[in-house]
Amino acid sequence: MESVPLHDADPAAEPLLFRKCLGQFATGVTVVTAKVGEELVGLTVNSFSSVSLTPPLILWSIAETSNSYAKFCVADRFTINVLADDQIWLSKHFGRSGPNKFASLSWTMGRNGTPVLNGVAAFFECSRESELRGGDHLILVGRVQRAVQFDRNTLLFAQGRYRIASDHPGENIAMAAT
Ligand SMILES: Cc1cc2nc3c(=O)[nH]c(=O)nc-3n(C[C@H](O)[C@H](O)[C@H](O)COP(=O)(O)O)c2cc1C
């Protein structure tokens, strides 16, 4: 089926339209945490992606403009906290710069010495494997040392909005003849 595009933009000239177009790709929402020296750092991230099962590798990227950028440049371990569908408030909390983001939050120290947030859908404790410059972001590749899943539904982010996952009615319907 042919359709008329909403936008057909040069991404370099129209970054906001580029961003809208990227929003058509749904993601989960994570909070990446680390401990650098005595300081706990964390930010909301939806650039998280799996890379490889064997070896177990993931990636995410951080903007150079983030307050915690310098800390993550030197952190050799971090945890990817996958938010559950009742944790929009945590996404908003870690999506803002500010001091003491962990004060009055419920969290425990993971085995790799980085914070694990309570109530998440899953978490991945990682060691830093490699990094790559990507424009105004740094792409960090992590080797997963520990993967923990909980019986909770995942928070989604698509088209610039938080979403809840539900089964698609077409999931179990045989493919229609074309
Ligand atoms: C849903 C969502 C996804 C985000 N994804 C990323 C991301 O992948 N990388 C990034 O650098 N910032 C991302 N951000 C923005 C950061 O969370 C935000 O800039 C935050 O203030 C950074 O914290 P800091 O300044 O304390 O480091 C995202 C924000 C939201 C709400």
The ligand as an ORCA input file, in Angstrom:
! r2SCAN-3c Opt
* xyz 0 1
  C      12.533      8.569     27.428
  C      13.890      9.236     27.470
  C      14.960      8.659     26.806
  C      16.232      9.253     26.832
  N      17.286      8.638     26.201
  C      18.533      9.179     26.283
  C      19.636      8.506     25.711
  O      19.536      7.423     25.133
  N      20.874      9.078     25.826
  C      21.048     10.290     26.479
  O      22.192     10.784     26.555
  N      20.003     10.946     27.030
  C      18.753     10.416     26.956
  N      17.701     11.046     27.540
  C      17.910     12.354     28.167
  C      18.583     12.253     29.542
  O      17.913     11.341     30.383
  C      18.570     13.651     30.181
  O      19.310     14.537     29.368
  C      19.124     13.666     31.596
  O      18.911     14.946     32.135
  C      20.594     13.382     31.666
  O      20.931     13.420     33.042
  P      22.294     14.092     33.524
  O      22.315     15.480     32.914
  O      22.192     14.078     35.016
  O      23.421     13.257     33.004
  C      16.426     10.469     27.536
  C      15.348     11.048     28.230
  C      14.097     10.432     28.201
  C      12.958     11.055     28.996
*
